[in-house]
Amino acid sequence: MLVIRDRQMEVLDAPARERFITDTLLALPEVFPDDPRVLEHRAMRTLIEDGITRATRIGLTSGDEVMRYVFLLHELGPDFEDAAGTRWIGRVLRDAELPPSTRMEVVYARLEATSARRAP
């Protein structure tokens, strides 16, 4: 019987992880075209790696879910899940009753609705 240990799985996943990081680095300037921080690749890489860890910890595993989490992390800051104005996002993202994709849909729908109300 073949047994793959956690460390071996990490090595097997390394190319996919690197592809995801590269894809996210390329997506950030498209999502945030007026934000010069997205051109600082070293800082953005660190942000993406942190986002992968944090997203995985709360059960987000698909590339789309994790990338959208990274976008939230970039836009709202590292403490957004517990900050006064965005604490609701943390509650939604940690809601084990909802499938991960639904959590992200709820968060983005509410953010879009809030943004639309504020638009002139």
All heavy atoms as an XYZ file, in Angstrom:
961
protein
N       0.843     -1.182      0.000
C       0.000      0.000      0.000
C       0.884      1.240      0.000
O       1.803      1.355      0.792
C      -0.922     -0.014      1.214
C      -1.726      1.234      1.384
S      -2.712      1.141      2.879
C      -4.156      1.937      2.303
N       0.583      2.165     -0.889
C       1.335      3.413     -0.994
C       0.816      4.404      0.033
O      -0.378      4.649      0.132
C       1.181      3.996     -2.399
C       1.861      5.321     -2.649
C       3.378      5.165     -2.555
C       1.481      5.849     -4.020
N       1.735      4.976      0.800
C       1.376      5.993      1.786
C       2.132      7.266      1.432
O       3.351      7.255      1.308
C       1.754      5.534      3.225
C       1.458      6.642      4.217
C       1.016      4.264      3.579
N       1.372      8.331      1.226
C       1.992      9.620      0.947
C       1.904     10.466      2.208
O       0.818     10.741      2.705
C       1.295     10.335     -0.234
C       1.416      9.476     -1.491
C       1.889     11.720     -0.458
C       0.722     10.045     -2.699
N       3.032     10.837      2.708
C       3.110     11.632      3.933
C       2.821     13.103      3.609
O       2.921     13.537      2.466
C       4.497     11.509      4.545
C       4.941     10.065      4.730
C       5.218      9.764      6.185
N       5.739      8.439      6.383
C       5.019      7.330      6.460
N       3.730      7.379      6.292
N       5.566      6.160      6.687
N       2.468     13.884      4.642
C       2.141     15.296      4.450
C       3.254     16.045      3.732
O       3.008     16.848      2.843
C       1.849     15.975      5.786
C       0.509     15.545      6.362
O      -0.338     15.050      5.593
O       0.311     15.723      7.577
N       4.499     15.812      4.112
C       5.632     16.519      3.499
C       5.730     16.171      2.010
O       5.994     17.027      1.185
C       6.934     16.167      4.233
C       8.143     16.828      3.655
C       8.120     18.343      3.926
N       9.232     18.952      3.236
C       9.136     19.963      2.394
N       7.979     20.518      2.161
N      10.186     20.449      1.791
N       5.502     14.910      1.680
C       5.532     14.505      0.277
C       4.413     15.188     -0.507
O       4.606     15.615     -1.645
C       5.398     12.988      0.160
C       6.607     12.233      0.677
C       6.323     10.754      0.791
O       5.307     10.364      1.359
N       7.210      9.939      0.258
N       3.247     15.315      0.102
C       2.126     15.972     -0.551
C       2.447     17.442     -0.793
O       2.131     17.992     -1.847
C       0.855     15.829      0.290
C      -0.370     16.321     -0.425
S      -0.685     15.473     -1.995
C      -1.459     14.003     -1.418
N       3.105     18.076      0.160
C       3.506     19.475     -0.012
C       4.424     19.630     -1.219
O       4.285     20.573     -1.995
C       4.204     19.992      1.244
C       3.281     20.215      2.418
C       4.043     20.593      3.674
O       5.196     21.059      3.565
O       3.476     20.428      4.769
N       5.364     18.709     -1.374
C       6.294     18.769     -2.504
C       5.537     18.580     -3.818
O       5.790     19.274     -4.805
C       7.423     17.717     -2.353
C       8.253     17.624     -3.612
C       8.302     18.072     -1.156
N       4.593     17.630     -3.831
C       3.801     17.401     -5.036
C       2.951     18.624     -5.384
O       2.725     18.926     -6.546
C       2.897     16.185     -4.857
C       3.608     14.834     -4.778
C       2.600     13.748     -4.451
C       4.337     14.527     -6.063
N       2.481     19.336     -4.374
C       1.631     20.504     -4.592
C       2.421     21.778     -4.882
O       1.830     22.783     -5.260
C       0.743     20.741     -3.376
C      -0.387     19.728     -3.285
O      -0.673     19.074     -4.298
O      -0.966     19.603     -2.196
N       3.741     21.763     -4.697
C       4.552     22.968     -4.869
C       4.385     23.601     -6.255
O       4.211     24.821     -6.344
C       6.017     22.680     -4.562
N       4.415     22.852     -7.349
C       4.229     23.486     -8.662
C       2.851     24.145     -8.814
O       2.740     25.232     -9.371
C       4.406     22.341     -9.657
C       5.223     21.328     -8.929
C       4.790     21.431     -7.493
N       1.821     23.507     -8.313
C       0.473     24.085     -8.402
C       0.385     25.343     -7.559
O      -0.220     26.342     -7.974
C      -0.568     23.068     -7.953
N       0.992     25.321     -6.400
C       1.005     26.500     -5.518
C       1.726     27.652     -6.214
O       1.252     28.784     -6.197
C       1.668     26.143     -4.193
C       1.722     27.287     -3.205
C       2.469     26.844     -1.935
N       2.603     27.905     -0.998
C       1.798     28.113      0.034
N       0.791     27.309      0.256
N       1.997     29.121      0.856
N       2.854     27.367     -6.820
C       3.625     28.403     -7.508
C       2.830     28.976     -8.681
O       2.830     30.186     -8.909
C       4.966     27.844     -7.980
C       5.940     28.899     -8.416
C       6.235     29.937     -7.340
O       6.358     29.600     -6.151
O       6.332     31.133     -7.702
N       2.118     28.128     -9.413
C       1.263     28.586    -10.509
C       0.165     29.511     -9.986
O      -0.147     30.544    -10.579
C       0.643     27.382    -11.228
C       0.956     27.319    -12.679
C       0.330     26.153    -13.435
N      -0.258     25.045    -12.705
C       0.405     23.950    -12.301
N       1.685     23.813    -12.542
N      -0.216     22.987    -11.665
N      -0.417     29.125     -8.846
C      -1.468     29.945     -8.247
C      -0.914     31.309     -7.843
O      -1.552     32.340     -8.084
C      -2.078     29.233     -7.024
C      -3.068     30.093     -6.304
C      -4.368     30.204     -6.770
C      -2.691     30.814     -5.181
C      -5.282     31.024     -6.120
C      -3.602     31.636     -4.528
C      -4.907     31.730     -4.996
N       0.251     31.318     -7.230
C       0.862     32.587     -6.815
C       1.110     33.474     -8.037
O       0.790     34.668     -8.029
C       2.157     32.340     -6.018
C       1.816     31.712     -4.654
C       2.962     33.628     -5.837
C       3.008     31.200     -3.875
N       1.648     32.895     -9.094
C       1.903     33.654    -10.323
C       0.596     34.188    -10.909
O       0.518     35.369    -11.283
C       2.628     32.773    -11.359
O       3.883     32.365    -10.800
C       2.870     33.525    -12.657
N      -0.430     33.352    -10.969
C      -1.724     33.791    -11.499
C      -2.303     34.939    -10.665
O      -2.868     35.896    -11.214
C      -2.730     32.631    -11.525
C      -2.388     31.576    -12.559
O      -1.531     31.832    -13.441
O      -2.982     30.481    -12.479
N      -2.157     34.846     -9.361
C      -2.684     35.891     -8.484
C      -1.878     37.176     -8.630
O      -2.455     38.272     -8.658
C      -2.706     35.411     -7.023
O      -3.413     34.155     -6.954
C      -3.397     36.414     -6.118
N      -0.557     37.047     -8.757
C       0.275     38.236     -8.993
C      -0.151     38.950    -10.277
O      -0.151     40.185    -10.337
C       1.755     37.853     -9.087
C       2.474     37.584     -7.774
C       3.842     36.957     -8.036
C       2.602     38.857     -6.954
N      -0.514     38.186    -11.292
C      -0.966     38.770    -12.561
C      -2.371     39.363    -12.454
O      -2.701     40.336    -13.136
C      -0.924     37.723    -13.670
C       0.471     37.225    -14.061
C       0.363     36.050    -15.024
C       1.299     38.347    -14.664
N      -3.210     38.782    -11.604
C      -4.589     39.252    -11.461
C      -4.694     40.525    -10.629
O      -5.585     41.350    -10.872
C      -5.449     38.152    -10.839
N      -3.813     40.696     -9.662
C      -3.912     41.850     -8.759
C      -3.948     43.191     -9.504
O      -4.819     44.026     -9.206
C      -2.792     41.823     -7.717
C      -3.024     40.856     -6.561
C      -1.722     40.597     -5.808
C      -4.093     41.393     -5.622
N      -3.071     43.447    -10.475
C      -3.154     44.733    -11.185
C      -4.437     44.893    -12.003
O      -4.888     46.021    -12.234
C      -1.936     44.714    -12.119
C      -1.018     43.701    -11.553
C      -1.893     42.688    -10.874
N      -5.036     43.795    -12.418
C      -6.298     43.879    -13.145
C      -7.448     44.246    -12.216
O      -8.339     45.009    -12.580
C      -6.601     42.554    -13.836
C      -5.626     42.207    -14.948
C      -5.866     40.826    -15.531
O      -6.972     40.274    -15.338
O      -4.945     40.302    -16.170
N      -7.409     43.697    -11.006
C      -8.471     43.945    -10.031
C      -8.293     45.304     -9.363
O      -9.269     45.991     -9.060
C      -8.503     42.809     -8.980
C      -9.531     43.090     -7.894
C      -8.799     41.473     -9.647
N      -7.048     45.687     -9.143
C      -6.729     46.951     -8.475
C      -5.831     47.806     -9.379
O      -4.666     48.051     -9.065
C      -6.015     46.673     -7.142
C      -6.792     45.797     -6.204
C      -6.480     44.448     -6.072
C      -7.846     46.302     -5.456
C      -7.186     43.628     -5.206
C      -8.565     45.487     -4.588
C      -8.244     44.151     -4.462
N      -6.358     48.283    -10.509
C      -5.513     48.965    -11.498
C      -4.884     50.276    -11.014
O      -3.831     50.674    -11.523
C      -6.461     49.219    -12.673
C      -7.822     49.199    -12.080
C      -7.758     48.228    -10.927
N      -5.499     50.926    -10.051
C      -4.980     52.217     -9.575
C      -4.168     52.097     -8.295
O      -3.833     53.107     -7.674
C      -6.146     53.192     -9.357
C      -6.899     53.470    -10.643
O      -6.243     53.505    -11.710
O      -8.134     53.634    -10.589
N      -3.853     50.888     -7.900
C      -3.122     50.663     -6.648
C      -1.673     50.302     -6.956
O      -1.391     49.196     -7.417
C      -3.787     49.538     -5.856
C      -3.224     49.382     -4.463
O      -2.098     49.861     -4.195
O      -3.900     48.761     -3.627
N      -0.740     51.214     -6.711
C       0.661     50.939     -7.038
C       1.285     49.820     -6.195
O       2.285     49.227     -6.593
C       1.364     52.275     -6.786
C       0.476     52.998     -5.832
C      -0.917     52.545     -6.127
N       0.675     49.490     -5.068
C       1.229     48.423     -4.214
C       1.272     47.084     -4.936
O       2.125     46.246     -4.639
C       0.407     48.273     -2.925
C       0.414     49.487     -2.036
C      -0.507     49.287     -0.847
N      -1.875     49.051     -1.319
C      -2.842     48.556     -0.549
N      -2.614     48.225      0.698
N      -4.057     48.385     -1.046
N       0.356     46.869     -5.882
C       0.295     45.571     -6.563
C       1.499     45.327     -7.450
O       1.732     44.195     -7.879
C      -1.013     45.391     -7.364
C      -2.218     45.470     -6.444
C      -1.105     46.390     -8.497
N       2.282     46.357     -7.706
C       3.488     46.204     -8.518
C       4.701     45.805     -7.682
O       5.757     45.503     -8.226
C       3.768     47.497     -9.282
C       2.625     47.939    -10.207
C       2.961     49.274    -10.843
C       2.313     46.881    -11.250
N       4.550     45.800     -6.384
C       5.623     45.388     -5.470
C       5.526     43.873     -5.287
O       4.933     43.370     -4.342
C       5.478     46.113     -4.138
C       5.568     47.624     -4.262
C       5.162     48.346     -2.991
O       5.050     47.690     -1.929
O       4.952     49.563     -3.068
N       6.135     43.142     -6.225
C       5.940     41.688     -6.289
C       6.376     40.948     -5.034
O       5.707     39.990     -4.628
C       6.631     41.112     -7.530
C       5.905     41.446     -8.780
N       4.926     40.644     -9.303
C       5.969     42.531     -9.602
C       4.434     41.189    -10.382
N       5.046     42.339    -10.594
N       7.438     41.353     -4.404
C       7.885     40.655     -3.192
C       6.836     40.787     -2.083
O       6.463     39.807     -1.438
C       9.241     41.184     -2.732
C       9.769     40.410     -1.518
C      11.162     40.817     -1.154
N      12.062     40.250     -2.149
C      13.261     40.722     -2.433
N      13.719     41.786     -1.821
N      14.025     40.139     -3.321
N       6.340     42.006     -1.885
C       5.317     42.231     -0.855
C       4.019     41.504     -1.206
O       3.366     40.915     -0.334
C       5.066     43.719     -0.681
N       3.656     41.527     -2.479
C       2.421     40.856     -2.903
C       2.546     39.344     -2.778
O       1.593     38.660     -2.409
C       2.050     41.245     -4.336
C       1.588     42.676     -4.495
S       0.104     43.085     -3.528
C       0.833     43.941     -2.123
N       3.716     38.822     -3.061
C       3.938     37.381     -2.905
C       3.753     36.976     -1.442
O       3.101     35.970     -1.143
C       5.330     37.003     -3.400
C       5.596     35.522     -3.333
C       7.004     35.172     -3.827
N       7.157     33.750     -3.813
C       6.761     32.934     -4.780
N       6.209     33.408     -5.865
N       6.919     31.632     -4.664
N       4.289     37.773     -0.540
C       4.125     37.508      0.895
C       2.648     37.560      1.267
O       2.148     36.700      1.998
C       4.935     38.522      1.719
O       6.313     38.390      1.377
C       4.749     38.303      3.207
N       1.929     38.547      0.751
C       0.499     38.677      1.014
C      -0.250     37.445      0.496
O      -1.109     36.895      1.187
C      -0.049     39.935      0.339
C      -1.560     40.110      0.459
C      -1.867     41.101      1.564
C      -2.150     40.570     -0.850
N       0.077     37.010     -0.699
C      -0.588     35.845     -1.298
C      -0.313     34.590     -0.479
O      -1.224     33.806     -0.188
C      -0.150     35.661     -2.764
C      -0.642     36.840     -3.615
C      -0.660     34.333     -3.327
C       0.045     36.953     -4.963
N       0.923     34.390     -0.083
C       1.263     33.206      0.722
C       0.515     33.227      2.050
O       0.007     32.195      2.502
C       2.768     33.126      0.920
C       3.499     32.768     -0.367
C       5.010     32.850     -0.263
O       5.535     33.453      0.702
O       5.679     32.317     -1.174
N       0.435     34.409      2.671
C      -0.327     34.542      3.916
C      -1.808     34.258      3.645
O      -2.465     33.561      4.421
C      -0.140     35.946      4.498
C      -0.860     36.132      5.814
O      -0.824     35.214      6.664
O      -1.470     37.204      6.002
N      -2.313     34.775      2.537
C      -3.708     34.546      2.182
C      -4.022     33.079      1.962
O      -5.075     32.600      2.379
N      -3.113     32.364      1.319
C      -3.307     30.922      1.100
C      -3.434     30.208      2.445
O      -4.349     29.408      2.656
C      -2.146     30.322      0.280
C      -2.165     30.854     -1.152
C      -2.205     28.789      0.297
C      -0.903     30.541     -1.944
N      -2.536     30.513      3.347
C      -2.545     29.881      4.671
C      -3.834     30.194      5.418
O      -4.494     29.298      5.959
C      -1.329     30.355      5.496
O      -0.144     29.995      4.789
C      -1.317     29.742      6.883
N      -4.195     31.458      5.438
C      -5.380     31.881      6.185
C      -6.657     31.324      5.560
O      -7.556     30.867      6.276
C      -5.422     33.402      6.259
C      -4.320     33.966      7.129
C      -4.245     35.462      7.063
N      -5.489     36.071      7.498
C      -5.599     37.340      7.839
N      -4.553     38.136      7.802
N      -6.766     37.831      8.219
N      -6.750     31.373      4.235
C      -7.951     30.871      3.553
C      -8.126     29.377      3.789
O      -9.232     28.906      4.053
C      -7.869     31.180      2.064
N      -7.033     28.648      3.693
C      -7.076     27.195      3.909
C      -7.524     26.879      5.329
O      -8.304     25.953      5.549
C      -5.701     26.572      3.616
O      -5.335     26.902      2.279
C      -5.734     25.069      3.772
N      -7.065     27.663      6.265
C      -7.406     27.456      7.671
C      -8.910     27.566      7.916
O      -9.448     26.912      8.807
C      -6.657     28.471      8.535
C      -6.577     28.089      9.990
C      -5.747     29.052     10.819
N      -4.441     29.274     10.250
C      -3.823     30.467     10.194
N      -4.402     31.544     10.675
N      -2.634     30.588      9.671
N      -9.606     28.397      7.138
C     -11.053     28.546      7.337
C     -11.871     27.715      6.343
O     -13.071     27.883      6.236
C     -11.493     30.030      7.305
C     -11.152     30.692      5.979
C     -10.930     30.776      8.499
C     -11.714     32.088      5.824
N     -11.188     26.837      5.604
C     -11.895     25.887      4.760
C     -12.059     26.286      3.312
O     -12.751     25.606      2.557
N     -11.444     27.388      2.893
C     -11.498     27.780      1.488
C     -10.389     27.029      0.767
O      -9.229     27.140      1.145
C     -11.315     29.287      1.339
C     -12.289     30.169      2.130
C     -11.934     31.631      1.968
C     -13.724     29.903      1.718
N     -10.734     26.279     -0.257
C      -9.716     25.460     -0.903
C      -9.647     25.618     -2.413
O      -8.613     25.327     -3.009
C      -9.942     23.967     -0.581
O     -11.266     23.606     -0.970
C      -9.745     23.694      0.901
N     -10.720     26.052     -3.063
C     -10.631     26.194     -4.517
C      -9.802     27.425     -4.860
O      -9.718     28.378     -4.077
C     -12.023     26.303     -5.146
O     -12.499     27.633     -5.074
N      -9.195     27.404     -6.016
C      -8.360     28.521     -6.426
C      -9.121     29.833     -6.442
O      -8.623     30.866     -5.999
N     -10.356     29.799     -6.943
C     -11.174     31.009     -7.003
C     -11.455     31.554     -5.606
O     -11.344     32.756     -5.366
C     -12.485     30.722     -7.741
C     -13.347     31.956     -7.868
O     -12.865     32.960     -8.437
O     -14.504     31.931     -7.398
N     -11.831     30.673     -4.687
C     -12.126     31.101     -3.320
C     -10.897     31.731     -2.670
O     -10.984     32.785     -2.028
C     -12.575     29.910     -2.468
C     -13.889     29.310     -2.883
C     -14.106     27.918     -2.322
O     -13.236     27.381     -1.603
O     -15.158     27.333     -2.636
N      -9.754     31.077     -2.825
C      -8.524     31.566     -2.197
C      -8.097     32.890     -2.830
O      -7.704     33.826     -2.127
C      -7.400     30.509     -2.266
C      -6.101     31.065     -1.712
C      -7.815     29.248     -1.508
N      -8.212     32.997     -4.148
C      -7.821     34.243     -4.805
C      -8.724     35.391     -4.349
O      -8.247     36.498     -4.059
C      -7.862     34.103     -6.319
C      -7.200     35.272     -7.035
S      -7.130     35.117     -8.843
C      -5.933     33.798     -9.053
N      -9.998     35.142     -4.244
C     -10.917     36.187     -3.778
C     -10.612     36.565     -2.331
O     -10.738     37.733     -1.956
C     -12.363     35.725     -3.941
C     -12.740     35.593     -5.418
C     -14.095     34.997     -5.618
N     -15.088     36.070     -5.546
C     -16.389     35.859     -5.545
N     -16.860     34.632     -5.612
N     -17.233     36.864     -5.500
N     -10.191     35.594     -1.536
C      -9.782     35.886     -0.163
C      -8.551     36.795     -0.168
O      -8.472     37.756      0.588
C      -9.490     34.585      0.599
C      -9.128     34.824      2.040
C     -10.105     34.841      3.029
C      -7.816     35.071      2.418
C      -9.783     35.093      4.356
C      -7.477     35.318      3.734
C      -8.464     35.331      4.696
O      -8.142     35.587      6.009
N      -7.594     36.493     -1.030
C      -6.387     37.325     -1.150
C      -6.774     38.753     -1.536
O      -6.219     39.719     -1.001
C      -5.380     36.724     -2.156
C      -4.252     37.700     -2.464
C      -4.808     35.409     -1.618
N      -7.736     38.905     -2.436
C      -8.186     40.241     -2.820
C      -8.757     40.984     -1.612
O      -8.504     42.176     -1.427
C      -9.234     40.175     -3.925
C      -8.737     39.615     -5.233
C      -9.636     39.109     -6.155
C      -7.382     39.589     -5.563
C      -9.206     38.601     -7.373
C      -6.934     39.073     -6.769
C      -7.853     38.583     -7.676
N      -9.535     40.286     -0.792
C     -10.065     40.905      0.429
C      -8.928     41.314      1.364
O      -8.942     42.408      1.929
C     -11.000     39.938      1.164
C     -12.331     39.623      0.512
C     -13.039     38.508      1.274
C     -13.209     40.865      0.432
N      -7.986     40.431      1.513
C      -6.841     40.691      2.383
C      -6.079     41.927      1.911
O      -5.705     42.789      2.708
C      -5.937     39.454      2.394
C      -4.787     39.388      3.369
C      -5.264     39.512      4.803
C      -4.030     38.070      3.174
N      -5.889     42.032      0.610
C      -5.187     43.188      0.052
C      -5.986     44.473      0.261
O      -5.448     45.490      0.701
C      -4.923     42.982     -1.440
C      -4.365     44.190     -2.107
N      -3.069     44.604     -1.911
C      -4.924     45.094     -2.946
C      -2.863     45.708     -2.606
N      -3.972     46.021     -3.239
N      -7.254     44.436     -0.050
C      -8.090     45.636     -0.009
C      -8.411     46.091      1.416
O      -8.412     47.281      1.706
C      -9.392     45.382     -0.769
C     -10.321     46.568     -0.811
C      -9.838     47.712     -1.688
O      -8.873     47.544     -2.457
O     -10.436     48.790     -1.602
N      -8.668     45.135      2.307
C      -9.168     45.481      3.637
C      -8.121     45.403      4.744
O      -8.368     45.874      5.843
C     -10.355     44.575      3.985
C     -11.525     44.627      2.995
C     -12.570     43.592      3.362
C     -12.121     46.030      2.937
N      -6.983     44.776      4.468
C      -5.915     44.698      5.471
C      -5.909     43.391      6.225
O      -6.873     42.620      6.189
N      -4.810     43.136      6.931
C      -4.602     41.824      7.564
C      -5.566     41.485      8.701
O      -5.753     40.316      9.010
C      -3.163     41.902      8.082
C      -2.887     43.356      8.217
C      -3.691     44.039      7.152
N      -6.205     42.473      9.284
C      -7.107     42.195     10.408
C      -8.572     42.340     10.026
O      -9.425     42.503     10.882
C      -6.775     43.130     11.574
C      -5.360     42.931     12.077
O      -4.920     41.769     12.156
O      -4.688     43.931     12.374
N      -8.866     42.282      8.735
C     -10.229     42.574      8.286
C     -11.275     41.660      8.896
O     -12.421     42.065      9.103
C     -10.325     42.559      6.755
C     -10.386     41.202      6.126
C     -11.593     40.568      5.905
C      -9.223     40.549      5.740
C     -11.646     39.316      5.312
C      -9.263     39.313      5.129
C     -10.484     38.683      4.917
N     -10.921     40.429      9.221
C     -11.913     39.491      9.750
C     -12.368     39.852     11.164
O     -13.423     39.393     11.597
C     -11.349     38.076      9.747
C     -11.134     37.564      8.348
C     -10.310     36.303      8.326
O      -9.205     36.300      8.897
O     -10.779     35.327      7.744
N     -11.590     40.662     11.854
C     -11.938     41.023     13.225
C     -12.075     42.527     13.443
O     -12.382     42.958     14.548
C     -10.886     40.455     14.185
C     -10.843     38.937     14.143
O     -11.913     38.313     14.228
O      -9.743     38.376     13.994
N     -11.847     43.334     12.394
C     -11.958     44.788     12.521
C     -13.421     45.186     12.671
O     -14.325     44.535     12.137
C     -11.336     45.466     11.301
N     -13.666     46.267     13.377
C     -15.027     46.691     13.696
C     -15.933     46.792     12.469
O     -17.044     46.269     12.462
C     -14.986     48.027     14.440
N     -15.488     47.448     11.407
C     -16.346     47.660     10.252
C     -16.520     46.465      9.338
O     -17.439     46.430      8.518
N     -15.651     45.480      9.470
C     -15.704     44.321      8.573
C     -15.754     42.991      9.326
O     -15.579     41.937      8.727
C     -14.490     44.333      7.618
O     -13.287     44.415      8.382
C     -14.565     45.494      6.639
N     -16.025     43.050     10.599
C     -16.095     41.832     11.421
C     -17.121     40.843     10.867
O     -16.957     39.628     10.959
C     -16.442     42.213     12.864
C     -16.342     41.082     13.842
C     -16.517     41.557     15.278
N     -15.430     42.465     15.611
C     -15.604     43.668     16.171
N     -16.807     44.098     16.484
N     -14.569     44.432     16.439
N     -18.161     41.375     10.247
C     -19.197     40.512      9.676
C     -18.600     39.578      8.619
O     -19.067     38.447      8.462
C     -20.330     41.351      9.085
C     -19.928     42.179      7.907
C     -19.452     43.466      7.926
C     -19.928     41.783      6.541
N     -19.169     43.891      6.664
C     -19.456     42.877      5.785
C     -20.293     40.618      5.871
C     -19.327     42.834      4.398
C     -20.168     40.568      4.495
C     -19.692     41.674      3.769
N     -17.569     40.038      7.908
C     -16.937     39.192      6.890
C     -16.315     37.970      7.551
O     -16.456     36.845      7.061
C     -15.881     39.984      6.089
C     -16.540     41.112      5.301
C     -15.115     39.049      5.153
C     -15.550     42.045      4.610
N     -15.627     38.186      8.660
C     -15.035     37.068      9.389
C     -16.077     36.064      9.836
O     -15.867     34.852      9.739
N     -17.208     36.569     10.302
C     -18.274     35.659     10.742
C     -18.793     34.819      9.570
O     -18.999     33.617      9.706
C     -19.412     36.442     11.395
C     -19.077     36.924     12.795
C     -20.312     37.410     13.537
N     -20.949     38.554     12.903
C     -20.644     39.822     13.137
N     -19.710     40.125     14.008
N     -21.305     40.802     12.530
N     -18.988     35.461      8.427
C     -19.483     34.724      7.253
C     -18.443     33.702      6.793
O     -18.770     32.543      6.522
C     -19.850     35.684      6.097
C     -20.161     34.909      4.822
C     -21.018     36.573      6.481
N     -17.184     34.119      6.713
C     -16.138     33.219      6.215
C     -15.892     32.023      7.132
O     -15.458     30.974      6.677
C     -14.836     33.991      6.001
C     -14.842     35.001      4.858
C     -13.525     35.754      4.806
C     -15.135     34.323      3.531
N     -16.185     32.185      8.407
C     -15.982     31.075      9.360
C     -17.255     30.254      9.589
O     -17.246     29.318     10.376
C     -15.461     31.624     10.679
C     -14.041     32.129     10.625
C     -13.500     32.526     11.990
N     -14.156     33.701     12.524
C     -13.695     34.956     12.409
N     -12.584     35.184     11.774
N     -14.358     35.968     12.931
N     -18.317     30.585      8.907
C     -19.595     29.897      9.102
C     -19.545     28.506      8.467
O     -19.703     28.340      7.254
C     -20.730     30.722      8.488
C     -22.102     30.143      8.775
O     -22.198     28.975      9.226
O     -23.089     30.864      8.544
N     -19.346     27.503      9.296
C     -19.205     26.121      8.820
C     -20.513     25.565      8.251
O     -20.511     24.538      7.570
C     -18.701     25.230      9.951
N     -21.624     26.239      8.504
C     -22.913     25.791      7.970
C     -23.025     26.058      6.466
O     -23.812     25.412      5.787
C     -24.059     26.508      8.698
C     -24.108     26.239     10.192
C     -24.506     24.814     10.503
O     -25.448     24.316      9.862
O     -23.878     24.208     11.381
N     -22.243     27.020      5.983
C     -22.290     27.378      4.564
C     -21.145     26.730      3.801
O     -20.021     26.688      4.303
C     -22.176     28.897      4.392
C     -23.287     29.760      4.956
C     -22.909     31.238      4.837
C     -24.590     29.477      4.239
N     -21.396     26.267      2.577
C     -20.286     25.778      1.755
C     -19.321     26.941      1.483
O     -19.748     28.097      1.395
C     -20.961     25.319      0.461
C     -22.411     25.205      0.774
C     -22.691     26.133      1.904
N     -18.034     26.660      1.334
C     -17.053     27.728      1.121
C     -17.396     28.667     -0.037
O     -17.271     29.884      0.093
C     -15.755     26.974      0.854
C     -15.919     25.690      1.597
C     -17.381     25.352      1.460
N     -17.844     28.140     -1.158
C     -18.163     29.014     -2.295
C     -19.324     29.950     -1.958
O     -19.342     31.107     -2.377
C     -18.476     28.192     -3.538
O     -19.591     27.359     -3.304
N     -20.273     29.470     -1.179
C     -21.403     30.304     -0.764
C     -20.932     31.411      0.157
O     -21.407     32.555      0.059
C     -22.487     29.447     -0.081
O     -22.925     28.440     -1.001
C     -23.661     30.293      0.366
N     -19.993     31.108      1.031
C     -19.458     32.134      1.937
C     -18.902     33.301      1.138
O     -19.171     34.461      1.427
C     -18.352     31.548      2.812
C     -18.813     30.509      3.789
C     -17.652     30.049      4.633
N     -17.723     28.612      4.792
C     -16.726     27.858      5.205
N     -15.558     28.393      5.485
N     -16.875     26.563      5.342
N     -18.101     32.985      0.114
C     -17.501     34.047     -0.688
C     -18.573     34.806     -1.463
O     -18.489     36.031     -1.592
C     -16.452     33.479     -1.641
C     -15.216     32.963     -0.919
S     -14.510     34.181      0.223
C     -13.450     35.050     -0.890
N     -19.570     34.106     -1.977
C     -20.654     34.776     -2.703
C     -21.393     35.749     -1.790
O     -21.721     36.860     -2.205
C     -21.623     33.746     -3.292
C     -21.038     32.926     -4.421
C     -20.573     33.767     -5.594
O     -21.219     34.780     -5.922
O     -19.534     33.412     -6.182
N     -21.670     35.333     -0.568
C     -22.363     36.196      0.395
C     -21.522     37.440      0.679
O     -22.030     38.570      0.653
C     -22.680     35.427      1.698
C     -23.123     36.364      2.815
C     -23.720     34.352      1.449
N     -20.243     37.240      0.931
C     -19.361     38.371      1.235
C     -19.314     39.342      0.066
O     -19.521     40.547      0.229
C     -17.935     37.880      1.598
C     -16.945     39.032      1.620
C     -17.952     37.155      2.940
N     -19.049     38.842     -1.131
C     -18.921     39.728     -2.288
C     -20.248     40.389     -2.647
O     -20.277     41.563     -3.036
C     -18.306     38.984     -3.472
C     -16.800     39.039     -3.434
C     -16.064     38.175     -2.626
C     -16.100     39.981     -4.172
C     -14.681     38.241     -2.578
C     -14.722     40.060     -4.134
C     -14.023     39.183     -3.333
O     -12.650     39.265     -3.280
N     -21.352     39.685     -2.507
C     -22.664     40.281     -2.804
C     -22.949     41.430     -1.840
O     -23.426     42.493     -2.259
C     -23.762     39.218     -2.717
N     -22.646     41.221     -0.594
C     -22.896     42.282      0.395
C     -21.969     43.469      0.159
O     -22.398     44.624      0.253
C     -22.739     41.738      1.809
C     -23.083     42.751      2.858
C     -23.259     42.140      4.216
N     -23.341     43.186      5.222
C     -23.306     42.974      6.507
N     -23.212     41.739      6.966
N     -23.374     43.973      7.359
N     -20.705     43.206     -0.158
C     -19.779     44.303     -0.447
C     -20.224     45.088     -1.676
O     -20.152     46.323     -1.692
C     -18.354     43.767     -0.641
C     -17.644     43.281      0.618
C     -16.344     42.585      0.245
C     -17.385     44.438      1.570
N     -20.684     44.386     -2.707
C     -21.163     45.062     -3.917
C     -22.421     45.883     -3.627
O     -22.559     47.004     -4.126
C     -21.431     44.043     -5.027
C     -20.162     43.462     -5.603
C     -20.413     42.341     -6.593
O     -21.568     42.175     -7.058
O     -19.448     41.628     -6.914
N     -23.308     45.354     -2.821
C     -24.526     46.088     -2.469
C     -24.183     47.348     -1.680
O     -24.741     48.425     -1.934
C     -25.470     45.198     -1.669
N     -23.249     47.222     -0.775
C     -22.816     48.376      0.029
C     -22.164     49.412     -0.865
O     -22.430     50.609     -0.745
C     -21.833     47.926      1.138
O     -22.498     46.973      1.964
C     -21.381     49.105      1.972
N     -21.328     48.966     -1.784
C     -20.648     49.865     -2.706
C     -21.652     50.585     -3.618
O     -21.520     51.782     -3.880
C     -19.651     49.079     -3.545
O     -19.024     49.903     -4.478
N     -22.657     49.877     -4.080
C     -23.664     50.467     -4.961
C     -24.476     51.532     -4.226
O     -24.819     52.563     -4.804
C     -24.602     49.386     -5.492
N     -24.747     51.327     -2.944
C     -25.489     52.322     -2.159
C     -24.678     53.588     -1.960
O     -25.214     54.666     -1.853
C     -25.896     51.736     -0.815
C     -27.081     50.799     -0.898
C     -27.681     50.540      0.466
N     -26.738     49.986      1.404
C     -26.579     48.682      1.659
N     -27.299     47.799      1.014
N     -25.706     48.268      2.539
N     -23.353     53.456     -1.889
C     -22.477     54.608     -1.657
C     -22.161     55.387     -2.934
O     -21.745     56.521     -2.863
C     -21.167     54.154     -1.042
C     -21.328     53.660      0.371
C     -19.998     53.300      0.959
N     -20.166     52.741      2.285
C     -19.278     52.018      2.897
N     -18.139     51.736      2.310
N     -19.504     51.559      4.098
N     -22.329     54.738     -4.074
C     -21.995     55.386     -5.346
C     -22.926     56.580     -5.594
O     -24.122     56.490     -5.316
C     -22.105     54.391     -6.496
N     -22.372     57.677     -6.145
C     -23.202     58.872     -6.371
C     -24.200     58.680     -7.483
O     -24.156     57.939     -8.345
C     -22.195     59.952     -6.761
C     -20.909     59.264     -7.059
C     -21.005     57.877     -6.492
